[in-house]
Amino acid sequence: MIGRLAAACAALLALAALLPACSGEKKPEVVLYTSCDDYLLREIIPAFESETGIKVRLAGDTEATKTTGLVQRIIAERDQPRADVWWSNEPFGTMRLADEGLLAPFTPAAAADFGGAWPEGFAAPDQTWYGFALRARVIAFNTERIKPEDAPLTLRELADPRWKGRIGMARPQFGTTRGHMGAIVARCGEEALREWLSALKANGLRLYSGNSAVVRGVALGEIDIGLTDTDDVIVGQREKWPVRMVIEEPSPPGERCAVGACPIPNTVSILKNAPNPAAAAKLADFLLSARVERILATSDSRNMPLRPGLLGELRDTLPLTAVQPPDLPAIHRAIPRAINICTQVLGD
């Protein structure tokens, strides 16, 4: 009798375990639009799914247009949003979405890491986006063709005739080059950008589809010097390419204008009217966590963390260890004027 009772109980337990699957209960999910590189997503997204049990559905785009293209997609979907969370590897597309009223305010759990107040200059005043994990704009050069002591130290030096036909950058209408041009206008003025671009064009500037293509061009000897991002140079070095980087120092007051490193934070936002708001909040919290900032800092991207303790621990491994908080709103406002100048001087 006892044996039959035990068997019946076991059968009931097995049946109960099957009921959720039979009932058609949907596994929670969240839709992430992101311009982050695939090799980082392959580590970060499975970690979130394992920790929360929430399935992440991803949408990305090509390297040349991935931020701009995804921003346009979010705007086009404004009446019926498909995305829950927007994770950009630069801030200015995010700021455009904020201007369009497409982002929802939120307070991430990670704000506690900073005493409740996100670091100055790296969050929207209305709490619609938060910045973290910085990269920077740099001058990359081919170490087999240029000695480190001879490498240019400033953007202005790229107009020197000795570099004629030997310089390149990504098309400025897209990506981080777009923000870099805006930073020049915001800090140095429109005429400074126009004169510099005109000098580069006269010096045989070559335009590429994206920052990684610039580094590849430097490594292959198509050009000797290129403007790009810190992470693209680091990836090239991992591949044993002959590339190094120079980070421009900002000009002190009273001297000829130089914008410096032009720091580029990642940003995370939750879309207004997100289809899966609870899961969106969990994903946004995870992306802004110390765990993800550590992953980005120790990956090939080598992003500079905002958390002082993490920065101190990893300082010796990072290309960028200190920045002045950028005036991101001023740069954002300057971008349309900068792109207009770029188009006039360099074409579409």
N, C-alpha and C positions, 0 to 999 in steps of 0.2 A: 504493500500500500504506500509506504513512504517513498519507495523507488518510483512508483507511478506518479505520485504528487510532485516529486522533484523534476521528473521529465516534463510534466505539464507546465510547471513554472518556467522551466528553461525554454519551452516552446513559446510561451507568452512573451518572455523577454526578447526572444529573437524576432517575434512579430512586431513588437513595439519599436525595435530598432529600425525596422523597415518602413514604418508608417510615414516618417517625414518624406522619404524618397517617393513613396507611393502617392502622397498627397499633392505632389507637384509644387512643393515649397521652393521658391526661387532663392538661389544663393545670392547674398548681397554683392553688389558690384558698384564700381565707380568709374567714370570716364575721364581720362586724363589727356588733355592736349599738351604737348610739350615740344620744345625745341632743343631739349637736352640730348647729348650724344648717346647713341645706342649702347656703347660699352658701359656707360654708367647706369643706364636703365636696367641692364641685365643683372646688375647686382642689387640695385635699390628696390625695384618693384617686387621681385620675389621675396625680399625680406619683409616688405609691408604685407604682402598676401599671406605669408606664413604667420606673421604676428597677429593679424586681425581676422583672417578667414574671408576677407573681402577681395573679390576678383577685380583686377584693374584692366580696363580696356583702353588701349593706347592709340593715339593718332599723332603722327609726326609729319615731316615734309622734307624736301631736299635741303642740302646744306646751304645752297646759295640763297634760298628764299624762305627757309623754314620758319623764322619768326614772323616775317611780314606775311607770308602765306597763311599761317595759322591765325594770325590776328584778323586778317580779312575774313577767314572762315567763321570765326566767332562772331564778328559783326554781322555777317550774312545770316547767321542762325539766331539772331537776337530775339526773334518772336517765338522761336521754338528751340531753346538751347539743347544741344546734345552733350556738351561738355559739362563736367562738374567742377574740375580743377584745372587751372592754367599754371604750368611751371615753365617759365622762360629762363634761358641762360643769359638774358640781358634785360634791362629794366624798361626800355623806352616803348616797346610794343605794349607792355603791361600798362604803362601810363596812358597810352592812347585808349586802351579799353576802359580805363578809369574815366577818362574824359567823355567817353561814349555812354557812361552810366551802366556798364555791363558787369561790374564787379560788386560783390556783396561785402560789407564790413564784417570783420571777425577778429577775435583776440586769440592768438595761438597759445597753446599750453606752454610752448617754449619761451614765451615772454618772461616766465619765471626765472629763466637762466640769466636774464639781464635785469633782475630786480623789478620786473613788471613793466619796464619801459624799454622798447626796442631801441638799439643804438641810433643815435642822432644821424639823420641823413639817409637812413636805410629803411624807412617805412613811410607809407602814405599817411598824411595827416588825418584822413578819414578812415584809416585802418582797412583799406581795401586791398593792399598788397604789402608784402614784407620782403626785404632783401637780405641775402646771406651769401656766403661762399664766393669770394671775389676772384675774378681774373683781371688781367690788365692788358692794355694795348702796348705792343713792344716793336722794336726794330729788330728783325731777324737778319742774320748775315751768314754767308757761306764761309766756313772756317778754312776751306782749302784754297780760297781765292782772296780772302781778306784776313789780315792778322788782327787779333783782338784789339791791339793798341791803335789800329788804323780805322776801326769801325766807326761809323757816324754815331754821335751821342744825342743828336737832336733831330727833330723833323726838318728843321730849317736846313740842315747840312745836306739833305737829300737833293736839294736844288743845286749843289755844287757840280760844276761841269765834269769833275773827275768821275762822277757816277752816271754820266750820260749813257742811256740805253741799258742800265744795269739795275733799275729799280722797278718795283711793282707793288700793287695792293689790290684788295678785293673791290669790286664795284661798290661805290659808296651809297647806292640807293637801298642797300640791304644790310642786315646783320649789324655786327658791332662796328664796322667801318662807318656806318650811318651815324651811330652815336658819337664816334670819334670826331667826325666832321662837325657835328653839333657842338661838341665840347670846345673845338677851336673857335667857333663863332661866339659861344657864350663867354669865353675867357678873353679872346684876343680881338674879336670883332669881324665883321663881314669882309672888310677889305683885306685883312690879314689872310683869311682863307682864300680869297680870290687870287691874291698875289702869289701865295704859296702853290696853289694848284696850277696856275698858269706857268710858274717856273718848273714844276714837275712835268707838265705836259711838254714844255720846250726841252726838257731833259730826257725825253723818251719814256715817260711813265708807261708801264704795261699793266693793264687791268685783268683781273682774274675773277673766276666765278665764286670764290669763297676763300676764307682764310687758310684752310688746309691746302688748297691749291697753290696759294702764295708760298707756303713753306716748301711744298713739293718743287715748285719752280726754282726756289733758292737752292735746294739740295741738288737738283739736276743741272744747275748751271744755266738755266734759261735767263735768270737774273741773279745778281749777287746779293741784293738787299731787298727786303720786303716788309711792309707793315702788316702785322697780324696780331694774334692773341697769344698769351703765355701758354695756354694749354696746347695749342697747335705746334708750337716749338718743342714742347716737352714730348709730345707724341712722336715728332720727327726724330728727336734724340733717342727715344726708345727703339726706333727702327734703325739706329746707328747712322742716321743721315748727318752730314757735316754742317750742322746748323747750331748757332748760338743766338742769344738775345741780348739786347740793350734796352734798359728801361729809362726813358727820358726823365730827367729831373725837372720839376716845375720851376719856372723862372721866379726869382725873388722880385719884390716890388721895385719898379723903376727900371728894370732891365727888359730887353726885347722879349716879347711874350713867348712862353713855352708852356703847353698844357700839362706836361708830365705824364704819369702812368695812365691816366684816364681809367680809374677802376671801374670794373663791370660786375655788379652783383647779379647773382641769380635772383629771381623773384617768384613768389608763390601767391596765388589768388584763388578765391572761390567765386565761381560765376553766379551772378544774380539769377534767381529762379532755377538753380541747378536741379536736375531731375532726381538726384540722390543726395540730398543735403546732409544727412547724418554721416554717410560714408565719405562725403566730400570733406567734412570737418576733420574726420580721422586721418584722411590722406594728407591734408594740408598740415596738420599737426606733425605728422611723421616726417614730411619733407623738410620742415623747419627745425627738426630735432637735432640735438648734438650728434646723434648716431649718423645721420645723413651728412652733416657737415664734416664729420671725421672721414666718412667714405670719400667725399669729394676732395678733401685735403690730402688723403693718402693714395688716391687714384692717379692715373697718368695726367689728369687735369690739374692736380696740385693747386686747388683753389684755396685762397687765404681765408681761414675761418674768422668770423666775427667774435667768437667766444675767446676771451683773453687766455684762459687756461689752455685751451686747445692750441691756440696760436703759439703760446710759449713752449708747449710740448713738442710741436712739429716745426718750429721756426727754421731749423737747419736744413729742412727738406723742401722749403717753399721758395719760389722765385720772387714772391711779393710778400713782405712782412709788415709793412706799415703804409698807410695812406691817409691823406686828409679826407674827411667825409666830402664826397662830391656834391655839388649843387645840382642834383638830378632834375628838379623841376626847371631850372634855368636852361640846362642842356636840352631837355625835352622841348621847351618852347623855341629853342634856336634851331632845331633839326629841320623844319620846313624851309627856313631861309638858307640853311647850309646846303640842303639837297638841291634847291633852286640854283645855287651858285655852282655846285658840282655838275649839274646838267648843262648849264651854260658853258662851262669851261671844258668839260670832258665828254659831253654828250650823254645820251641815255645809256 
